[in-house]
Amino acid sequence: AARQRAKARRIVDEAVRLERLTTSLLAFVRAGQIARAVTDPRALARRAVEVTDPTRVALDDSAAPAAWSLDAMRVEQVLVNLLRNALDVSPA
């Protein structure tokens, strides 16, 4: 039951993230502006791993900085895309 709740939570989180991304992409197309803010890149990487396949991805963020100024939504999407592509071509 706990595993199913975790999967359901990931699905809901991903749906919300995709909705935000779609809204952001539409705004970007209209405005072309990057929404930079000081962000924890470790948290972005952790979310990207969680969204893809945490059972197949090992994340070592011990040397990562605590904060970067970046567009969190876009960087997270890049990380998710990279992980999905890597997982697609990697053996199980």
Buried (B, 14 or more C-beta within 10 A) or exposed (E): EEEEEEEEEBEEEBEEBEEEBEEBEEEBEEEEEEEEEEBBBBBBBBBBBBBBEBEEBEBEBEEBEEEBEBBBBBBBBEBBEEBEEEEEEEEE
